[in-house]
């Protein structure tokens, strides 16, 4: 008899401000509820502060945080020109 595939729950944390103990408590409870329902919880867009706090309290093996780019890497460079020679036409 085949076992059904686990469902994945994606939790976008991009709007979350700050990283506090209450936040970790909520995320740990959410992870526990997901496991009870045979689901996998994946945390998306966690801030560096939240990732650091998760690691500090030892939950990095329990809470699955998707590795991602820093916000500075995602932003487009506005008003920055490419370096060129003086005689080159503007791009």
C-alpha positions in Angstrom: 0.0 0.0 0.0 1.5 3.4 -1.1 1.8 6.1 1.5 0.4 9.5 0.4 2.9 12.3 -0.3 3.3 14.9 2.5 1.7 18.2 1.8 3.8 21.4 2.1 2.6 24.5 3.9 4.4 27.6 2.8 4.5 30.4 5.4 5.6 33.8 4.1 7.2 35.8 6.9 8.2 38.9 4.8 5.6 41.1 6.6 6.8 40.0 10.0 8.4 42.8 12.0 11.0 41.9 14.6 12.1 38.6 16.1 10.8 37.8 19.5 10.3 34.8 21.8 6.5 34.9 21.1 7.2 34.7 17.4 9.3 31.6 17.9 6.7 30.0 20.2 4.0 30.6 17.5 6.2 29.1 14.7 7.1 26.1 16.8 3.4 25.5 17.6 2.6 25.8 13.9 5.3 23.3 13.0 3.9 20.9 15.6 0.4 21.2 14.2 1.7 20.7 10.7 3.5 17.5 11.7 0.3 16.2 13.4 -1.5 16.6 10.1 1.3 15.0 8.2 2.4 18.2 6.5 5.7 19.9 6.1 6.0 23.6 7.1 8.5 25.7 5.2 9.2 29.3 6.3 9.8 31.8 3.5 11.5 35.2 3.6 12.5 35.1 7.2 14.6 38.1 8.2 18.2 37.7 9.2 17.3 38.5 12.8 14.7 35.8 12.9 17.0 33.3 11.4 19.7 34.2 13.9 17.2 33.8 16.8 16.0 30.4 15.5 19.6 29.3 15.4 20.4 30.8 18.8 17.6 28.9 20.6 18.5 25.7 18.7 15.4 25.3 16.5 17.2 25.3 13.2 16.8 21.6 12.9 13.0 21.8 13.8 11.9 24.9 11.8 12.6 24.6 8.1 13.7 28.1 6.9 14.2 28.4 3.2 17.5 29.9 2.5 17.1 33.1 0.5 18.8 36.2 -0.6 19.1 39.2 1.7 16.7 42.1 1.0 19.6 44.2 -0.3 20.3 41.6 -3.0 16.7 41.5 -4.2 16.4 45.3 -4.6 17.1 46.8 -8.0 19.9 49.3 -8.1 18.1 52.6 -8.8 20.1 55.5 -10.2 23.3 53.5 -10.6 25.0 53.7 -14.0 27.3 51.1 -15.4 31.0 52.0 -15.4 32.2 52.9 -18.9 34.9 54.8 -20.8 34.4 58.5 -21.4 34.3 58.1 -25.1 31.6 55.4 -25.0 28.0 56.3 -25.8 25.5 56.1 -22.9 23.6 52.9 -22.7 
